Amino acid sequence: MLGENHALFIEFPEMQDKIQELKMVDESFKAMSDRYHQLDHTIRGLESNNVPTEDSHFTQLKLERLQLKDKIYSILTN
């Protein structure tokens, strides 16, 4: 769905406490989380405002967000 919010708290609602804790104590996790949210915001903005962008650029943004989400999930479940 276009413009859908993929914030970590929405994607992993059962892990909100752990996400918040890791953001406070793990600088690497915080950096990944911040980048994930930046990408999500950019992607939603492009989708909802119909901003012209090359398909390859848009695909790269979405791929990077997905890869970060996978890494974050791996950290959260270990």
C-alpha positions as CSV (number, residue, x, y, z in Angstrom):
1,M,0.0,0.0,0.0
2,L,1.3,3.4,-0.9
3,G,2.3,5.7,1.9
4,E,2.0,3.0,4.5
5,N,4.0,3.7,7.7
6,H,6.6,1.0,8.4
7,A,7.9,2.4,11.7
8,L,9.6,-0.1,13.8
9,F,7.0,0.2,16.6
10,I,4.4,-0.6,14.0
11,E,6.3,-3.5,12.4
12,F,7.3,-5.0,15.7
13,P,4.7,-3.9,18.3
14,E,5.5,-6.7,20.6
15,M,9.1,-5.5,20.8
16,Q,8.6,-1.8,21.6
17,D,10.3,-2.0,25.0
18,K,13.3,-3.8,23.6
19,I,13.6,-1.4,20.7
20,Q,13.6,1.6,23.0
21,E,16.1,0.0,25.4
22,L,18.5,-0.9,22.6
23,K,18.3,2.6,21.1
24,M,19.4,4.0,24.5
25,V,22.3,1.5,25.1
26,D,23.5,0.4,21.7
27,E,24.8,3.2,19.5
28,S,25.1,0.9,16.4
29,F,21.4,-0.2,16.9
30,K,20.4,3.5,17.3
31,A,22.2,4.4,14.1
32,M,20.5,1.5,12.2
33,S,17.1,2.5,13.7
34,D,17.6,6.2,12.8
35,R,18.6,5.3,9.2
36,Y,15.6,2.9,8.9
37,H,13.2,5.7,10.0
38,Q,14.8,8.2,7.6
39,L,14.4,5.8,4.7
40,D,10.8,5.0,5.7
41,H,10.0,8.7,5.9
42,T,11.6,9.4,2.5
43,I,9.8,6.5,0.8
44,R,6.4,7.5,2.2
45,G,7.0,11.0,1.1
46,L,7.8,10.0,-2.4
47,E,4.8,7.7,-2.5
48,S,2.2,10.0,-1.0
49,N,3.3,13.1,-2.8
50,N,3.8,11.4,-6.2
51,V,7.3,12.9,-6.4
52,P,8.9,11.8,-9.7
53,T,11.9,9.5,-9.1
54,E,13.7,6.9,-11.1
55,D,12.5,3.4,-10.5
56,S,16.0,2.2,-9.7
57,H,16.5,4.9,-7.1
58,F,13.1,4.1,-5.5
59,T,13.9,0.4,-5.5
60,Q,17.3,1.0,-3.9
61,L,15.7,2.9,-1.1
62,K,13.1,0.2,-0.5
63,L,15.8,-2.5,-0.6
64,E,18.0,-0.7,1.9
65,R,15.0,-0.3,4.2
66,L,14.2,-4.0,3.9
67,Q,17.8,-5.0,4.6
68,L,17.9,-2.8,7.7
69,K,14.6,-4.2,8.9
70,D,16.1,-7.7,8.6
71,K,19.2,-6.8,10.5
72,I,17.1,-5.0,13.2
73,Y,14.8,-8.0,13.5
74,S,17.8,-10.3,13.9
75,I,19.2,-8.2,16.7
76,L,15.8,-8.0,18.4
77,T,15.3,-11.8,18.3
78,N,18.8,-12.8,19.5
